[in-house]
Amino acid sequence: MIMADTNKAAVGEKLVEMRDICISFGGVHAVDHVSVDLHAGEVVGLLGHNGAGKSTLIKILSGAYQADSGDILIRGEKATITNPRDARRYKIETIYQTLALADNLDAASNLFLGRELVTSFGLVDDDAMEAETRKIMSKLNPNFKKFNEPVSALSGGQRQSVAIARAVYFDAQILIMDEPTAALGPHETQMVAELIEQLKAQGIGIFLISHDIHDVMKLCDRASVMKNGQLVGTVDVDDVTDDDLLGMIILGKKPGGANA
Amino acid sequence: MDQSKTGTAPAGPARKNFFQTLEIDMRLLGMVGAFILVCLVFNVLTDGRFLTPRNIFNLTIQTVSVAIMATGMVFIIVTRHIDLSVGALLATCSAVMAMTQTSWLPDALGLGLGHPLIPWLSIIVGLLTGIAIGAFQGWLVGYLAIPAFIVTLGGLLVWRNVAWYITSGKTIGPLDETFQKFGGINGTLGNTASWVVGIIALLAALYGLFNARRNKVKHGFPVKPMWAEGVVAAIMAIAILGFVAILNAYEIPTRRLERIFELRGETMPEGFTQSYGIPYSVLLLIALAIGMTILARRTRFGRYIFATGGNPDAAELSGINTRWLTVKIFALMGALCAISAVVASARLTNHSNDIGTLDELRVIAAAVIGGTALAGGVGTIHGAILGALIMQSLQSGMAMVGVDAPLQNIVVGGVLVLAVLIDIIYRKRTGGA
């Protein structure tokens, strides 16, 4: 519905492979030899406690941090991502937990931040951007009406929909969602869940960072669990129970290990 | 659009009042009201001498230098930085330009005094100096992450004394005749040209109004009622043409005119009068104000400045190179300091060692009184210019009334703090940022 159909990946194609990624901050191994991957039309959950390294790992993919070592492959080819602009070129879009909105600007300015529509004179075309924003918002969140107010005047759910609109408007193929439902009520959480299903159906690959095991069990195809910067393991969600995932998160214990 | 909007966050779905229908920024209205009040009070206290064409003319040309720098300070403060070095930077640019036109070009390059290229080459050298120093300070702030407060506090000492060193502390003058035309009273448009400029400005403003409405209609956005557009257009017409009429009402003194005719070897006809009209320096300020406003609202550069001020992390994550942005903002500030240096030194007809002293405080005060929030993300160009005008009116008015110099500064300092307090209360009431 939202995306153009160009460049659409075939379902099942491997979109992202992060191999043996390491990053440390002041001697602390925030991410320690972690490998994860993501296929088209798939939702991969990233689970772990606060400080387990999942947000850091994903910020390497979105260009906010640079890995000390390890490779990122996008559609099988080695990718160099040194800043958020690079990530956008690889059609990687991120919805940050903090939403990363400029509170003093309106929805349209935030949606197009860094990618403004311009007139033939090279000036920003606010009217065109507002018109596009009205279009996408009528699909994502029909109740959204405050187009001419700074986003600081919006509710949590409305702010979230601006952040989501920004990620999906630009024809993303790889979507990173960092705790997308943390600040939302039940109704809005349901809207996000439906959106994830729609995006999946369009062949987009999604990394979903979450604390909530139920979210992950419901929305994800696979789950990668991290603890203390290391990858505990990656499992098919259908093969495990809530308790198995909890065991991985809390004890760092792989479910297969218990059976062997 | 964004910054004016933040100023008028409406409190809930209250019905629109008269000013909201006109879509006039309430904060701007408050500042204009304060300015008018200041003018009226001083006019009464001076028995009508404050609001004479002559005093209004002088007030305008005295404001230009600080107002030009204040437009750049808006960008600096919006991105959560500060520039304490603008007065000192003005002095360095002024010193460089003075030396270029009185010594380096005529002597070293052998152009000779009075060569027609001298003023323009001097201005270019001054601009390059300002841009280079500004960019360097911006690089220290953006790339080396030294706080702007420290970089420009150091700069305040460094550039003030670089100026001293270049000129050996001497007053350099008189400056080039053409160069002096940028100072104010020595370069004005005269009666007819002023009216032409005023009418062109009015037509441009009306076209702007019309175009904005047409665009909104094209995209199907709500527009204000036709009568409201008419009121706004009428206010514009009165303001622009009224300003021109006042400046035109200030006539060149007869004795000065006689001297001009004598220099040309003619005799002045009986009853001949000539108006000053709009000074070039004011025209320059207006052009810069329009340019800076377009930069702020209609370019990516401006959008990134306000985004970075609102949320630096978000700007960075949106792919904005905030470090390079900082360099550009400070370089722009440097360029504006150089332009102000042209106006300030031309007005005095020479470069003096204390030129621009304490200007950093006037410039920051103008921007802050004009509604620029030190927390970042909010500020307007027209607000800063109005802020400069209010400051200058207070200062000149008190001087005319005969208030002692120390008391003048005490009042100005108090007004600055009071203005910020009122702004904070206003923002709390309206629920703005």
Interface residues (C-beta under 8 A of the other chain):
Chain A: S62 A64 N83 P84 R85 R88 T94 Y96 T98 L99 A100 L101 A102 D103 N104 L105 D106 S109 N110 L113 G114 R115 E116 V118 G122 L123 V124 D126 D127 A128 E130 A131 N148 E149 P150 S152 A153
Chain B: M1 D2 Q3 K5 T6 A9 N215 K216 K218 H219 G220 F221 I294 R298 T299 R300 R303 Y304 F306 A307 T308 G309 G310 N311 D313 A314 A315 E316 L317 S318 G319 I320 N321 G377 V378 G431 A433
